[in-house]
């Protein structure tokens, strides 16, 4: 009798869990919407908690938003109204889409208030919204690449890694660059699934154009898109005419979105389409002596080796910590235990990837698309890191995690895959594995809460 009752209870629980899962599937759009509202609200608390210009170069970026709101036009990079006196340059030499949208937000807000901080928050909302939309694509990517509880771990790591909320909270290009790269990765997945249907080529082209207007350190994704698309269509034995048609569609869409910027640069900067050479010349002309590009001290000019910069100058250590989260002007540092937790998590994930190297990287025709993604994720991680190292070594020493933020999707994917491999190899019970994953997610969320309520808000209280 007791055994029969126990079986009935188990059966009842199983039915209830199944019903709950089915209800969740039916209302997944509603659940996703509620989750995104929660994430936006969480980011917004960061956005309104930080005083103006307490984040990297926010004052310089605000000048451009204010200029656009005031004049209704895009400034030339050397314009005195937006130029930073000490450095002799402005951020208007770099892609400016983020500040253009910020300027529009400031203009709209100015109809309701003249309070400076309220106007700054209006400009910051570009970052807040961009990172929230990025989370939407993170969820979509997780649903495509991972199964079971591991897709939730992937989402939680990216959303609640403190640097994510930090970049969502002030005026910067990094947040829009994250959005662009996240969109591109999602379109890689859809394109591979459909063998590059026209609509996916159009959307990829638009995303590449958008990426071109965000930040130079995200440009590796443009190169990776070209490589992935070509390898994919050639391996599928697509004929040359169709390949050229698809390439043309992507290129035209990208040019339609971003071409105007580079044409404008070529016209006003005498052929300098990226504006980088003109920026250096402007810095040499207007900066104070120690900040002139020709006189500024760099590891390269000090005859340091790259390895010395990376190790002795703590570039690796500082960049890794900052990739977790160092706030303000790199002066608000969290407890060492928080950074240690992430290092351990990353270490386990990397070991898991190495153990299952064959499963991740030894080509299998049956799962061609998955392997192509795994392959292209490697340069997607390497290129932003190399660009950041090169910039620090040759131009301006900046060991900041935001400069390698473009790696967060592929890097986290490999970390979660590695953790999955380790758990499944050494722990046979699925229930215990799930408990461990839930515990990791809880710790990550608690760290995010600690970053906001234990560091950011008390610092600026």
C-alpha positions as CSV (number, residue, x, y, z in Angstrom):
1,X,0.0,0.0,0.0
2,X,2.8,2.4,1.0
3,X,4.8,1.5,-2.1
4,X,1.7,2.2,-4.3
5,X,1.2,5.6,-2.6
6,X,4.9,6.5,-3.1
7,X,4.6,5.7,-6.8
8,X,1.5,7.8,-7.1
9,X,3.2,10.7,-5.4
10,X,6.2,10.4,-7.8
11,X,3.9,10.2,-10.7
12,X,1.9,13.2,-9.5
13,X,5.1,15.2,-9.1
14,X,6.3,14.2,-12.5
15,X,3.0,15.3,-14.1
16,X,3.2,18.6,-12.2
17,X,6.7,19.4,-13.3
18,X,5.8,18.4,-16.9
19,X,2.8,20.7,-16.7
20,X,4.9,23.5,-15.3
21,X,7.5,23.1,-18.1
22,X,4.7,23.1,-20.8
23,X,3.2,26.2,-19.3
24,X,6.6,28.0,-19.4
25,X,7.0,27.0,-23.0
26,X,3.6,28.4,-23.9
27,X,4.4,31.7,-22.2
28,X,8.1,31.9,-23.0
29,X,7.6,35.3,-24.8
30,X,6.0,36.7,-21.7
31,X,8.7,35.3,-19.4
32,X,11.4,36.7,-21.7
33,X,9.7,40.1,-21.7
34,X,9.5,40.1,-17.8
35,X,13.1,39.0,-17.6
36,X,14.2,41.9,-20.0
37,X,12.2,44.4,-17.9
38,X,14.0,43.1,-14.8
39,X,17.4,43.3,-16.5
40,X,16.7,46.9,-17.8
41,X,15.6,47.9,-14.3
42,X,18.8,46.4,-12.8
43,X,21.0,48.2,-15.3
44,X,19.0,51.5,-14.8
45,X,19.8,51.4,-11.0
46,X,23.5,51.5,-12.0
47,X,22.8,54.2,-14.5
48,X,21.2,56.6,-12.0
49,X,23.6,55.7,-9.2
50,X,26.8,57.0,-10.6
51,X,27.6,60.8,-10.6
52,X,28.5,62.4,-13.9
53,X,32.0,61.8,-15.3
54,X,33.0,59.2,-12.7
55,X,33.4,56.6,-15.5
56,X,36.1,56.4,-18.2
57,X,36.1,59.7,-20.2
58,X,32.4,60.3,-19.8
59,X,32.9,64.0,-19.8
60,X,34.5,63.9,-23.2
61,X,31.7,61.8,-24.6
62,X,29.0,64.0,-23.0
63,X,30.4,67.0,-24.9
64,X,29.6,65.3,-28.2
65,X,26.0,64.4,-27.2
66,X,25.5,67.9,-25.9
67,X,26.9,69.4,-29.2
68,X,24.6,67.2,-31.3
69,X,21.6,68.1,-29.2
70,X,22.4,71.8,-29.3
71,X,23.4,72.2,-33.0
72,X,21.6,69.3,-34.7
73,X,24.8,68.4,-36.6
74,X,27.8,66.1,-36.2
75,X,31.0,67.9,-35.1
76,X,34.4,67.6,-36.7
77,X,36.9,65.8,-34.4
78,X,39.1,68.8,-33.8
79,X,36.2,71.2,-33.0
80,X,37.2,73.4,-30.0
81,X,33.7,73.1,-28.4
82,X,34.2,69.3,-27.8
83,X,38.0,69.1,-27.7
84,X,39.5,67.9,-24.4
85,X,42.1,70.6,-23.4
86,X,44.7,68.3,-21.9
87,X,44.6,65.6,-24.6
88,X,43.9,68.0,-27.5
89,X,41.4,65.6,-29.2
90,X,37.8,64.5,-29.0
91,X,36.0,61.2,-29.4
92,X,34.3,62.6,-32.6
93,X,37.2,61.2,-34.6
94,X,35.9,57.8,-33.8
95,X,32.6,56.2,-34.9
96,X,29.9,58.4,-33.5
97,X,26.6,56.6,-33.8
98,X,26.3,56.1,-30.0
99,X,26.7,59.8,-29.4
100,X,24.3,60.7,-32.2
101,X,21.5,58.6,-30.6
102,X,22.5,60.1,-27.2
103,X,22.2,63.6,-28.7
104,X,18.7,62.8,-29.9
105,X,17.8,61.5,-26.4
106,X,19.2,64.6,-24.8
107,X,17.3,66.8,-27.1
108,X,14.0,65.0,-26.3
109,X,14.7,65.2,-22.6
110,X,15.5,68.9,-22.8
111,X,11.9,69.6,-23.7
112,X,11.0,68.4,-20.2
113,X,13.9,69.4,-18.0
114,X,17.1,71.5,-17.9
115,X,18.6,69.5,-15.1
116,X,22.1,68.5,-16.2
117,X,22.1,65.1,-14.5
118,X,18.7,64.2,-16.0
119,X,20.1,65.1,-19.4
120,X,23.2,63.0,-18.8
121,X,21.0,60.0,-17.8
122,X,19.1,60.5,-21.1
123,X,22.4,60.2,-23.0
124,X,23.3,57.2,-20.8
125,X,20.1,55.4,-21.8
126,X,21.7,54.5,-25.1
127,X,24.1,52.3,-23.2
128,X,21.4,50.9,-20.9
129,X,19.0,50.1,-23.8
130,X,21.8,48.7,-25.9
131,X,22.9,46.3,-23.2
132,X,19.3,45.2,-22.5
133,X,18.8,44.4,-26.2
134,X,22.1,42.6,-26.1
135,X,20.7,40.4,-23.4
136,X,17.7,39.5,-25.7
137,X,20.2,38.2,-28.3
138,X,22.2,36.4,-25.6
139,X,19.0,34.5,-24.7
140,X,18.4,33.7,-28.3
141,X,22.1,32.5,-28.8
142,X,21.8,30.4,-25.6
143,X,18.7,28.7,-26.9
144,X,20.6,27.8,-30.1
145,X,23.9,26.7,-28.7
146,X,23.2,25.1,-25.4
147,X,20.7,22.7,-23.8
148,X,19.1,22.3,-20.4
149,X,20.3,24.2,-17.4
150,X,23.6,25.2,-19.2
151,X,21.9,27.8,-21.3
152,X,20.7,29.5,-18.2
153,X,24.3,29.4,-16.8
154,X,25.5,31.1,-20.0
155,X,22.8,33.8,-19.7
156,X,23.5,34.4,-16.0
157,X,27.3,34.7,-16.4
158,X,27.0,37.3,-19.2
159,X,24.1,39.3,-17.7
160,X,25.4,39.4,-14.2
161,X,29.1,39.7,-14.8
162,X,29.6,43.2,-13.1
163,X,31.3,44.8,-16.1
164,X,28.1,44.2,-18.2
165,X,26.0,46.5,-15.9
166,X,28.9,48.9,-15.6
167,X,29.0,49.4,-19.4
168,X,25.2,49.7,-19.4
169,X,25.4,52.6,-17.0
170,X,27.4,55.5,-18.6
171,X,28.0,57.1,-22.0
172,X,30.2,54.8,-24.0
173,X,30.7,53.0,-27.3
174,X,31.4,49.6,-25.7
175,X,27.7,48.8,-25.0
176,X,26.7,49.4,-28.6
177,X,29.7,47.4,-29.8
178,X,28.5,44.5,-27.6
179,X,25.1,44.8,-29.1
180,X,26.5,44.8,-32.6
181,X,28.7,41.7,-32.0
182,X,25.9,39.8,-30.3
183,X,23.6,40.5,-33.2
184,X,26.3,39.3,-35.6
185,X,26.9,36.0,-33.7
186,X,23.2,35.3,-33.7
187,X,23.0,35.9,-37.4
188,X,26.0,33.6,-37.9
189,X,23.9,30.9,-36.3
190,X,20.8,31.6,-38.4
191,X,22.9,32.0,-41.6
192,X,24.6,28.6,-41.1
193,X,21.2,27.0,-40.4
194,X,19.6,28.4,-43.5
195,X,22.7,28.2,-45.8
196,X,22.6,32.0,-45.9
197,X,19.1,32.8,-47.1
198,X,18.7,36.3,-48.5
199,X,17.0,37.7,-45.4
200,X,19.9,36.5,-43.2
201,X,22.4,38.1,-45.6
202,X,20.5,41.4,-45.5
203,X,20.4,41.3,-41.7
204,X,24.1,40.4,-41.4
205,X,25.0,43.2,-43.7
206,X,22.9,45.7,-41.6
207,X,24.6,44.3,-38.4
208,X,28.1,44.7,-39.9
209,X,27.2,48.3,-40.9
210,X,26.0,48.9,-37.4
211,X,29.2,47.4,-35.9
212,X,31.3,49.7,-38.1
213,X,29.7,52.7,-36.4
214,X,30.3,51.5,-32.9
215,X,34.0,50.8,-31.9
216,X,37.1,49.9,-33.8
217,X,37.9,47.1,-31.3
218,X,34.8,45.3,-32.6
219,X,36.0,45.2,-36.2
220,X,37.4,41.7,-35.8
221,X,33.8,40.5,-36.1
222,X,33.6,42.0,-39.6
223,X,36.7,40.0,-40.7
224,X,35.3,36.9,-38.9
225,X,32.0,37.3,-40.7
226,X,33.7,37.3,-44.1
227,X,35.8,34.2,-43.2
228,X,32.8,32.3,-41.8
229,X,30.5,33.1,-44.7
230,X,33.0,32.1,-47.4
231,X,34.1,28.9,-45.7
232,X,30.4,28.0,-45.2
233,X,29.2,28.6,-48.7
234,X,32.3,27.0,-50.3
235,X,32.0,23.9,-48.1
236,X,28.3,23.7,-49.2
237,X,29.4,23.7,-52.8
238,X,27.5,26.8,-53.6
239,X,28.1,28.1,-57.2
240,X,30.2,31.2,-57.8
241,X,27.3,33.3,-59.1
242,X,25.3,32.7,-55.9
243,X,28.3,33.3,-53.7
244,X,28.9,36.7,-55.4
245,X,25.2,37.6,-55.1
246,X,25.3,37.0,-51.3
247,X,28.6,38.8,-50.8
248,X,27.2,41.8,-52.7
249,X,24.0,41.8,-50.6
250,X,26.0,41.8,-47.4
251,X,28.4,44.5,-48.7
252,X,25.6,46.8,-50.0
253,X,23.7,46.5,-46.7
254,X,26.8,47.3,-44.7
255,X,27.6,50.3,-46.9
256,X,24.0,51.6,-46.8
257,X,24.3,51.7,-43.0
258,X,27.9,52.9,-42.5
259,X,29.3,54.1,-45.8
260,X,28.3,57.7,-45.2
261,X,30.6,57.9,-42.1
262,X,33.7,56.8,-44.0
263,X,32.9,58.9,-47.0
264,X,32.5,61.9,-44.7
265,X,35.8,61.2,-43.0
266,X,37.6,60.9,-46.4
267,X,36.2,64.3,-47.4
268,X,36.8,66.3,-44.1
269,X,40.1,64.5,-43.1
270,X,41.8,64.5,-46.6
271,X,41.3,60.8,-47.3
272,X,41.8,59.6,-43.8
273,X,38.7,57.3,-43.7
274,X,39.2,56.1,-40.2
275,X,40.1,59.5,-38.8
276,X,43.0,57.9,-36.7
277,X,45.9,59.7,-38.4
278,X,44.0,63.1,-38.2
279,X,43.4,62.4,-34.5
280,X,47.1,61.9,-33.8
281,X,47.9,65.2,-35.7
282,X,45.2,67.0,-33.7
283,X,46.7,65.7,-30.5
284,X,50.2,66.8,-31.4
285,X,48.8,70.2,-32.2
286,X,46.6,70.9,-29.2
287,X,47.5,68.6,-26.3
288,X,49.7,69.6,-23.4
289,X,53.3,68.5,-23.8
290,X,53.1,65.2,-21.9
291,X,50.0,64.0,-23.7
292,X,51.1,64.7,-27.2
293,X,51.1,61.4,-29.1
294,X,54.6,62.0,-30.4
295,X,55.9,62.6,-26.8
296,X,53.6,60.4,-24.8
297,X,55.4,57.6,-23.0
298,X,54.4,54.1,-24.0
299,X,55.9,50.7,-23.3
300,X,57.2,50.6,-26.8
301,X,59.0,53.9,-26.5
302,X,60.4,52.9,-23.2
303,X,62.0,49.8,-25.0
304,X,59.9,47.4,-22.9
305,X,59.1,44.0,-24.5
306,X,55.5,43.1,-24.9
307,X,55.9,40.3,-22.4
308,X,57.2,42.8,-19.8
309,X,54.2,44.9,-20.3
310,X,51.9,41.9,-20.0
311,X,53.5,40.5,-16.9
312,X,55.7,43.0,-15.1
313,X,53.3,45.9,-15.7
314,X,50.3,43.7,-14.7
315,X,48.5,44.2,-18.0
316,X,47.1,40.7,-17.9
317,X,46.2,40.8,-14.2
318,X,44.5,44.2,-14.4
319,X,42.7,43.4,-17.7
320,X,41.3,40.2,-16.3
321,X,40.1,41.9,-13.1
322,X,38.6,44.7,-15.1
323,X,36.9,42.2,-17.4
324,X,35.1,41.0,-14.2
325,X,34.6,44.6,-13.0
326,X,36.7,47.5,-11.9
327,X,34.6,50.6,-11.7
328,X,35.0,54.4,-11.8
329,X,38.2,55.5,-13.3
330,X,39.7,52.0,-12.6
331,X,39.7,53.0,-8.9
332,X,36.8,51.0,-7.4
333,X,38.1,47.5,-7.0
334,X,36.0,44.7,-5.5
335,X,37.1,42.0,-3.0
336,X,39.9,39.7,-4.3
337,X,37.7,36.7,-3.5
338,X,35.3,37.9,-6.2
339,X,38.0,37.9,-8.8
340,X,39.3,34.6,-7.5
341,X,35.9,33.0,-7.9
342,X,35.8,34.1,-11.6
343,X,39.3,32.9,-12.2
344,X,38.5,29.5,-10.8
345,X,35.3,29.3,-12.9
346,X,37.2,30.2,-16.0
347,X,40.0,27.8,-15.1
348,X,37.5,24.9,-14.7
349,X,35.9,25.9,-18.1
350,X,39.2,26.0,-19.9
351,X,40.3,22.6,-18.4
352,X,37.0,21.2,-19.5
353,X,37.5,22.4,-23.1
354,X,41.0,21.0,-23.2
355,X,39.8,17.6,-21.9
356,X,37.1,17.5,-24.6
357,X,39.2,19.2,-27.3
358,X,38.2,16.5,-29.8
359,X,34.4,17.0,-29.2
360,X,34.8,20.8,-29.7
361,X,37.3,21.1,-32.5
362,X,37.9,17.8,-34.4
363,X,35.7,18.3,-37.4
364,X,32.6,16.1,-37.9
365,X,30.6,16.5,-41.1
366,X,27.4,15.6,-39.4
367,X,27.6,18.7,-37.1
368,X,29.5,21.0,-39.6
369,X,27.7,24.2,-38.5
370,X,28.6,23.7,-34.8
371,X,32.3,23.1,-35.7
372,X,32.4,26.1,-38.0
373,X,31.1,28.3,-35.2
374,X,33.6,26.8,-32.7
375,X,36.4,27.5,-35.2
376,X,35.4,31.1,-35.8
377,X,34.9,31.8,-32.1
378,X,38.6,31.4,-31.6
379,X,39.7,34.4,-33.8
380,X,36.7,36.2,-32.3
381,X,38.4,35.9,-28.9
382,X,42.0,36.4,-30.1
383,X,41.5,39.5,-32.3
384,X,40.0,41.9,-29.6
385,X,42.8,40.8,-27.2
386,X,45.5,41.4,-29.7
387,X,44.1,44.8,-30.6
388,X,43.9,45.8,-27.0
389,X,47.5,44.7,-26.4
390,X,48.7,46.5,-29.5
391,X,47.0,49.8,-28.4
392,X,48.4,49.6,-24.9
393,X,51.9,48.8,-26.2
394,X,52.1,51.4,-29.0
395,X,49.7,54.2,-28.2
396,X,48.3,54.5,-24.7
397,X,48.7,51.9,-21.9
398,X,45.1,50.9,-21.0
399,X,44.6,47.6,-19.2
400,X,40.8,47.7,-19.2
401,X,38.4,44.8,-19.6
402,X,36.0,47.0,-21.7
403,X,38.5,46.9,-24.6
404,X,38.1,43.1,-24.8
405,X,34.4,43.0,-24.1
406,X,33.8,41.7,-27.7
407,X,35.0,38.3,-26.5
408,X,32.3,37.8,-23.9
409,X,29.9,35.7,-26.0
410,X,32.4,33.2,-27.5
411,X,34.5,33.1,-24.3
412,X,31.5,32.4,-22.1
413,X,30.3,29.8,-24.5
414,X,33.5,27.9,-24.2
415,X,33.6,28.3,-20.4
416,X,30.1,26.9,-20.0
417,X,30.9,24.0,-22.5
418,X,34.0,23.2,-20.4
419,X,32.1,23.3,-17.1
420,X,29.5,21.0,-18.7
421,X,32.2,18.6,-19.8
422,X,33.8,18.5,-16.3
423,X,30.6,17.9,-14.5
424,X,29.4,15.2,-16.8
425,X,32.7,13.5,-16.7
426,X,33.1,13.4,-13.0
427,X,29.6,13.6,-11.6
428,X,27.1,10.9,-12.8
429,X,24.1,12.2,-11.0
430,X,22.2,14.8,-13.0
431,X,20.5,16.1,-9.9
432,X,23.8,16.9,-8.2
433,X,25.1,18.5,-11.4
434,X,22.0,20.7,-11.5
435,X,22.4,21.7,-7.9
436,X,26.1,22.7,-8.6
437,X,25.0,24.8,-11.6
438,X,22.2,26.5,-9.6
439,X,24.8,27.3,-6.8
440,X,27.2,28.9,-9.3
441,X,24.3,31.0,-10.7
442,X,23.3,32.1,-7.3
443,X,26.9,33.1,-6.4
444,X,27.2,35.1,-9.6
445,X,23.9,36.9,-9.0
446,X,25.0,37.7,-5.4
447,X,28.3,39.1,-6.7
448,X,26.3,41.3,-9.1
449,X,24.2,42.5,-6.1
450,X,27.4,43.1,-4.1
451,X,29.0,45.1,-6.9
452,X,26.0,47.5,-7.0
453,X,25.0,47.7,-3.3
454,X,28.4,47.0,-1.7
455,X,30.6,49.1,-4.0
456,X,28.9,51.5,-6.4
457,X,26.1,52.9,-4.2
458,X,28.2,53.3,-1.0
459,X,31.1,54.9,-2.9
460,X,28.9,57.7,-4.3
461,X,26.4,57.9,-1.4
